[in-house]
Amino acid sequence: MKKSIVFALVFAMAVPCTTLAQTQKELNKERKEAVKQSKKELNAKVSRSTKKEAKRLQKEGWQVTPGALPLEKQLEKAYTMQYEFDESGYPLYIMAEAMSIGENYDGAKAQALELAKENLAGQIQTEVTALVESTVANKQLAAEESATIVETVKASKNLISQSLGRVFPVVEVYRTKANKNKEVLVRLAYNEKMAREAAKRAIKQELEAKGQDLHKQLDTVLGF
């Protein structure tokens, strides 16, 4: 009788464990299917966008340099990065594009990269300004303090651009103008988290240079 009771108890305890294991297994399977489907949809979206833009750029006379990745491959990489998001649904990369014309390819490319970096810095500047202004609404920061930081942020665009460091284009194409000048188009993808950190360093540096103690509050204000 005792053996029967023990067996019954063991069986009763084993059933929930088995059910739990099965449930977890099913959840893992569902997650894998969801990821697989998400990747499938992403690849389809990238493929459509890539083909459409490659056709447009080629029609406009753009071409890649000898030895570079084919245009469609470059665009595929750019779109894949553009459509990548973190667990909170925020983009993993900030995208920026710029064009420049010069007498030679290298000069035009260097200028295009600088303009693209300024574009990146401008996007970061706008985001940081919005974060600072929201702290006033949440009463985390006094209006006067917020105004000082916002003013500093607006004056720090060049510093933010410089603190981004060296950048590498994910798309790089060119075309020759009628006067033989070269026009270069570049597209950058910069890690969003790294961009924020670069902006924070630049703004802290500027506030410290002004003798402001507000740089100590930046971590809390910016939330990163």
MARKEVEX-935893 format. One record per residue (C-alpha): residue number from 0; chain; x, y, z. Coordinates in nm, 4 decimals. Example, Ala and Ser with C-alpha at 12.3 -4.5 7.8 and 13.67 -1.06 7.14 Angstrom:
MARKEVEX-935893
+-----+---+----------+----------+----------+
:   k : c :       xx :       yy :       zz :
+-----+---+----------+----------+----------+
:   0 : A :   1.2300 :  -0.4500 :   0.7800 :
:   1 : A :   1.3670 :  -0.1060 :   0.7140 :
+-----+---+----------+----------+----------+
//
This chain:
MARKEVEX-935893
+-----+---+----------+----------+----------+
:   k : c :       xx :       yy :       zz :
+-----+---+----------+----------+----------+
:   0 : A :   0.0000 :   0.0000 :   0.0000 :
:   1 : A :   0.2791 :   0.2372 :   0.0947 :
:   2 : A :   0.4604 :   0.1574 :  -0.2309 :
:   3 : A :   0.1446 :   0.2421 :  -0.4241 :
:   4 : A :   0.1118 :   0.5753 :  -0.2457 :
:   5 : A :   0.4789 :   0.6629 :  -0.3082 :
:   6 : A :   0.4446 :   0.5677 :  -0.6751 :
:   7 : A :   0.1312 :   0.7803 :  -0.7042 :
:   8 : A :   0.3074 :   1.0793 :  -0.5484 :
:   9 : A :   0.6110 :   1.0422 :  -0.7733 :
:  10 : A :   0.3836 :   1.0130 :  -1.0776 :
:  11 : A :   0.1849 :   1.3205 :  -0.9692 :
:  12 : A :   0.5065 :   1.5207 :  -0.9271 :
:  13 : A :   0.6474 :   1.4010 :  -1.2587 :
:  14 : A :   0.3416 :   1.5022 :  -1.4614 :
:  15 : A :   0.3752 :   1.8800 :  -1.3966 :
:  16 : A :   0.7498 :   1.8610 :  -1.4703 :
:  17 : A :   0.6843 :   1.6780 :  -1.7952 :
:  18 : A :   0.4117 :   1.9267 :  -1.8865 :
:  19 : A :   0.6420 :   2.2182 :  -1.8015 :
:  20 : A :   0.9216 :   2.0710 :  -2.0138 :
:  21 : A :   0.6819 :   2.0210 :  -2.3030 :
:  22 : A :   0.5488 :   2.3764 :  -2.2665 :
:  23 : A :   0.9019 :   2.5203 :  -2.2636 :
:  24 : A :   0.9908 :   2.3082 :  -2.5645 :
:  25 : A :   0.6848 :   2.4363 :  -2.7493 :
:  26 : A :   0.7683 :   2.7969 :  -2.6557 :
:  27 : A :   1.1240 :   2.7567 :  -2.7827 :
:  28 : A :   0.9889 :   2.6078 :  -3.1041 :
:  29 : A :   0.7465 :   2.8998 :  -3.1452 :
:  30 : A :   1.0270 :   3.1509 :  -3.0840 :
:  31 : A :   1.2461 :   2.9835 :  -3.3447 :
:  32 : A :   0.9584 :   2.9872 :  -3.5933 :
:  33 : A :   0.8919 :   3.3552 :  -3.5187 :
:  34 : A :   1.2592 :   3.4447 :  -3.5686 :
:  35 : A :   1.2681 :   3.2397 :  -3.8871 :
:  36 : A :   0.9560 :   3.4124 :  -4.0197 :
:  37 : A :   1.0897 :   3.7540 :  -3.9185 :
:  38 : A :   1.4151 :   3.6882 :  -4.1049 :
:  39 : A :   1.2196 :   3.5659 :  -4.4055 :
:  40 : A :   1.0105 :   3.8842 :  -4.4110 :
:  41 : A :   1.3215 :   4.0975 :  -4.3592 :
:  42 : A :   1.5032 :   3.9258 :  -4.6454 :
:  43 : A :   1.2025 :   3.9744 :  -4.8724 :
:  44 : A :   1.1808 :   4.3434 :  -4.7774 :
:  45 : A :   1.5544 :   4.3924 :  -4.8289 :
:  46 : A :   1.5386 :   4.2132 :  -5.1621 :
:  47 : A :   1.2552 :   4.4343 :  -5.2909 :
:  48 : A :   1.4186 :   4.7574 :  -5.1700 :
:  49 : A :   1.7604 :   4.6538 :  -5.3038 :
:  50 : A :   1.6435 :   4.5693 :  -5.6537 :
:  51 : A :   1.4336 :   4.8837 :  -5.6816 :
:  52 : A :   1.7115 :   5.1191 :  -5.5705 :
:  53 : A :   1.9878 :   4.9422 :  -5.7640 :
:  54 : A :   1.7846 :   4.9852 :  -6.0813 :
:  55 : A :   1.7257 :   5.3553 :  -6.0059 :
:  56 : A :   2.0904 :   5.4307 :  -5.9256 :
:  57 : A :   2.2213 :   5.2511 :  -6.2333 :
:  58 : A :   1.9729 :   5.4395 :  -6.4490 :
:  59 : A :   2.1080 :   5.7657 :  -6.3038 :
:  60 : A :   2.4631 :   5.6676 :  -6.3994 :
:  61 : A :   2.5991 :   5.5578 :  -6.0619 :
:  62 : A :   2.8595 :   5.2808 :  -6.0540 :
:  63 : A :   3.0945 :   5.1139 :  -5.8059 :
:  64 : A :   3.4719 :   5.1415 :  -5.8067 :
:  65 : A :   3.6792 :   4.8531 :  -5.9482 :
:  66 : A :   3.7219 :   4.5786 :  -5.6874 :
:  67 : A :   3.4331 :   4.6983 :  -5.4694 :
:  68 : A :   3.1296 :   4.4885 :  -5.3855 :
:  69 : A :   2.8601 :   4.4891 :  -5.6564 :
:  70 : A :   2.5984 :   4.7615 :  -5.6128 :
:  71 : A :   2.3192 :   4.5208 :  -5.5164 :
:  72 : A :   2.5385 :   4.3616 :  -5.2467 :
:  73 : A :   2.6232 :   4.7023 :  -5.0995 :
:  74 : A :   2.2585 :   4.8047 :  -5.0953 :
:  75 : A :   2.1574 :   4.4702 :  -4.9474 :
:  76 : A :   2.3948 :   4.5249 :  -4.6559 :
:  77 : A :   2.2703 :   4.8813 :  -4.6047 :
:  78 : A :   1.9033 :   4.7843 :  -4.6023 :
:  79 : A :   1.9660 :   4.4874 :  -4.3726 :
:  80 : A :   2.1309 :   4.7200 :  -4.1194 :
:  81 : A :   1.8576 :   4.9806 :  -4.1637 :
:  82 : A :   1.5867 :   4.7276 :  -4.0781 :
:  83 : A :   1.7634 :   4.5817 :  -3.7715 :
:  84 : A :   1.6051 :   4.6626 :  -3.4345 :
:  85 : A :   1.6890 :   4.5877 :  -3.0723 :
:  86 : A :   1.4609 :   4.4097 :  -2.8226 :
:  87 : A :   1.2842 :   4.7390 :  -2.7430 :
:  88 : A :   1.2064 :   4.8046 :  -3.1068 :
:  89 : A :   1.4633 :   5.0812 :  -3.1576 :
:  90 : A :   1.6899 :   5.0844 :  -3.4661 :
:  91 : A :   2.0331 :   4.9321 :  -3.4065 :
:  92 : A :   2.1939 :   5.1708 :  -3.6541 :
:  93 : A :   2.1620 :   5.5341 :  -3.7512 :
:  94 : A :   2.1754 :   5.5762 :  -4.1279 :
:  95 : A :   2.3114 :   5.8814 :  -4.3064 :
:  96 : A :   2.3771 :   5.9663 :  -4.6691 :
:  97 : A :   2.5655 :   6.2427 :  -4.8475 :
:  98 : A :   2.6975 :   6.3380 :  -5.1905 :
:  99 : A :   2.9863 :   6.5555 :  -5.2993 :
: 100 : A :   3.1480 :   6.6641 :  -5.6259 :
: 101 : A :   3.5209 :   6.7159 :  -5.6750 :
: 102 : A :   3.7871 :   6.7281 :  -5.9410 :
: 103 : A :   3.9046 :   6.3840 :  -5.8332 :
: 104 : A :   3.7458 :   6.0806 :  -5.6726 :
: 105 : A :   3.9378 :   6.0820 :  -5.3432 :
: 106 : A :   3.8601 :   6.4467 :  -5.2731 :
: 107 : A :   3.4913 :   6.4035 :  -5.3491 :
: 108 : A :   3.4729 :   6.0907 :  -5.1331 :
: 109 : A :   3.6433 :   6.2574 :  -4.8351 :
: 110 : A :   3.4014 :   6.5496 :  -4.8524 :
: 111 : A :   3.1003 :   6.3180 :  -4.8867 :
: 112 : A :   3.2095 :   6.1245 :  -4.5759 :
: 113 : A :   3.2410 :   6.4462 :  -4.3750 :
: 114 : A :   2.8956 :   6.5595 :  -4.4869 :
: 115 : A :   2.7512 :   6.2194 :  -4.3942 :
: 116 : A :   2.9125 :   6.2444 :  -4.0490 :
: 117 : A :   2.7548 :   6.5879 :  -4.0051 :
: 118 : A :   2.4226 :   6.4319 :  -4.1033 :
: 119 : A :   2.4727 :   6.1661 :  -3.8337 :
: 120 : A :   2.5683 :   6.4302 :  -3.5781 :
: 121 : A :   2.2569 :   6.6297 :  -3.6660 :
: 122 : A :   2.0313 :   6.3289 :  -3.6082 :
: 123 : A :   2.1978 :   6.2564 :  -3.2733 :
: 124 : A :   2.1748 :   6.6242 :  -3.1792 :
: 125 : A :   1.7995 :   6.6255 :  -3.2464 :
: 126 : A :   1.7471 :   6.3080 :  -3.0419 :
: 127 : A :   1.9493 :   6.4349 :  -2.7450 :
: 128 : A :   1.7696 :   6.7718 :  -2.7501 :
: 129 : A :   1.4336 :   6.5926 :  -2.7344 :
: 130 : A :   1.5539 :   6.3799 :  -2.4404 :
: 131 : A :   1.6734 :   6.6864 :  -2.2484 :
: 132 : A :   1.3505 :   6.8775 :  -2.3110 :
: 133 : A :   1.1447 :   6.5798 :  -2.1919 :
: 134 : A :   1.3222 :   6.5908 :  -1.8549 :
: 135 : A :   1.1701 :   6.9336 :  -1.7912 :
: 136 : A :   0.8203 :   6.7941 :  -1.8499 :
: 137 : A :   0.9031 :   6.5093 :  -1.6100 :
: 138 : A :   1.0420 :   6.7597 :  -1.3593 :
: 139 : A :   1.3797 :   6.5859 :  -1.3523 :
: 140 : A :   1.5556 :   6.9067 :  -1.4484 :
: 141 : A :   1.4857 :   7.2764 :  -1.3939 :
: 142 : A :   1.3918 :   7.4807 :  -1.7003 :
: 143 : A :   1.7065 :   7.6942 :  -1.6670 :
: 144 : A :   1.9311 :   7.3878 :  -1.6489 :
: 145 : A :   1.7550 :   7.2322 :  -1.9461 :
: 146 : A :   1.7987 :   7.5505 :  -2.1494 :
: 147 : A :   2.1723 :   7.5504 :  -2.0743 :
: 148 : A :   2.2156 :   7.1879 :  -2.1813 :
: 149 : A :   2.0022 :   7.2336 :  -2.4954 :
: 150 : A :   2.2079 :   7.5385 :  -2.5908 :
: 151 : A :   2.5261 :   7.3354 :  -2.5395 :
: 152 : A :   2.3894 :   7.0445 :  -2.7442 :
: 153 : A :   2.3033 :   7.2770 :  -3.0321 :
: 154 : A :   2.6542 :   7.4208 :  -3.0222 :
: 155 : A :   2.8182 :   7.0773 :  -3.0049 :
: 156 : A :   2.7349 :   6.9437 :  -3.3519 :
: 157 : A :   3.0953 :   6.9673 :  -3.4713 :
: 158 : A :   3.2243 :   6.8082 :  -3.1504 :
: 159 : A :   2.9734 :   6.5239 :  -3.1848 :
: 160 : A :   3.0807 :   6.4732 :  -3.5462 :
: 161 : A :   3.4482 :   6.4625 :  -3.4449 :
: 162 : A :   3.3831 :   6.2221 :  -3.1571 :
: 163 : A :   3.2252 :   5.9710 :  -3.3977 :
: 164 : A :   3.5767 :   5.8937 :  -3.5156 :
: 165 : A :   3.6547 :   5.7243 :  -3.8432 :
: 166 : A :   3.3557 :   5.5996 :  -4.0398 :
: 167 : A :   3.3266 :   5.3461 :  -4.3197 :
: 168 : A :   3.0565 :   5.3604 :  -4.5868 :
: 169 : A :   2.8285 :   5.0626 :  -4.6431 :
: 170 : A :   2.7405 :   5.2074 :  -4.9833 :
: 171 : A :   2.9924 :   5.3911 :  -5.1998 :
: 172 : A :   2.9191 :   5.4797 :  -5.5631 :
: 173 : A :   3.0249 :   5.7470 :  -5.8077 :
: 174 : A :   2.9497 :   5.8957 :  -6.1476 :
: 175 : A :   3.1421 :   6.1185 :  -6.3841 :
: 176 : A :   2.9915 :   6.4582 :  -6.4643 :
: 177 : A :   2.9954 :   6.6221 :  -6.8082 :
: 178 : A :   3.2954 :   6.8361 :  -6.7034 :
: 179 : A :   3.4838 :   6.5185 :  -6.5926 :
: 180 : A :   3.4398 :   6.5964 :  -6.2239 :
: 181 : A :   3.3555 :   6.3047 :  -5.9971 :
: 182 : A :   3.0380 :   6.2915 :  -5.7899 :
: 183 : A :   3.0505 :   6.0476 :  -5.4988 :
: 184 : A :   2.7577 :   5.9184 :  -5.2943 :
: 185 : A :   2.8136 :   5.7428 :  -4.9616 :
: 186 : A :   2.5796 :   5.5870 :  -4.7100 :
: 187 : A :   2.6853 :   5.5259 :  -4.3510 :
: 188 : A :   2.5471 :   5.2950 :  -4.0838 :
: 189 : A :   2.6609 :   5.3866 :  -3.7315 :
: 190 : A :   2.5780 :   5.1850 :  -3.4206 :
: 191 : A :   2.3081 :   5.3810 :  -3.2380 :
: 192 : A :   2.4395 :   5.3047 :  -2.8881 :
: 193 : A :   2.7946 :   5.4062 :  -2.9818 :
: 194 : A :   2.6613 :   5.7258 :  -3.1391 :
: 195 : A :   2.4812 :   5.8190 :  -2.8187 :
: 196 : A :   2.7925 :   5.7563 :  -2.6111 :
: 197 : A :   2.9972 :   5.9710 :  -2.8495 :
: 198 : A :   2.7410 :   6.2500 :  -2.8166 :
: 199 : A :   2.7451 :   6.2269 :  -2.4375 :
: 200 : A :   3.1249 :   6.2555 :  -2.4293 :
: 201 : A :   3.1160 :   6.5595 :  -2.6569 :
: 202 : A :   2.8446 :   6.7368 :  -2.4568 :
: 203 : A :   3.0166 :   6.6611 :  -2.1241 :
: 204 : A :   3.3386 :   6.8017 :  -2.2621 :
: 205 : A :   3.1626 :   7.1217 :  -2.3692 :
: 206 : A :   2.9838 :   7.1670 :  -2.0355 :
: 207 : A :   3.3074 :   7.1100 :  -1.8431 :
: 208 : A :   3.4831 :   7.3662 :  -2.0631 :
: 209 : A :   3.2142 :   7.6181 :  -1.9662 :
: 210 : A :   3.2661 :   7.5377 :  -1.5994 :
: 211 : A :   2.9158 :   7.3939 :  -1.5675 :
: 212 : A :   2.8381 :   7.1256 :  -1.3086 :
: 213 : A :   2.5527 :   6.9987 :  -1.5240 :
: 214 : A :   2.7807 :   6.7449 :  -1.6905 :
: 215 : A :   2.7443 :   6.5377 :  -1.3730 :
: 216 : A :   2.3708 :   6.5008 :  -1.4409 :
: 217 : A :   2.3999 :   6.3940 :  -1.8040 :
: 218 : A :   2.3855 :   6.0203 :  -1.7332 :
: 219 : A :   2.0507 :   6.0641 :  -1.5593 :
: 220 : A :   1.9150 :   6.3212 :  -1.8016 :
: 221 : A :   2.0002 :   6.1311 :  -2.1185 :
: 222 : A :   1.9092 :   5.7914 :  -1.9832 :
: 223 : A :   2.2121 :   5.6129 :  -2.1305 :
+-----+---+----------+----------+----------+
//
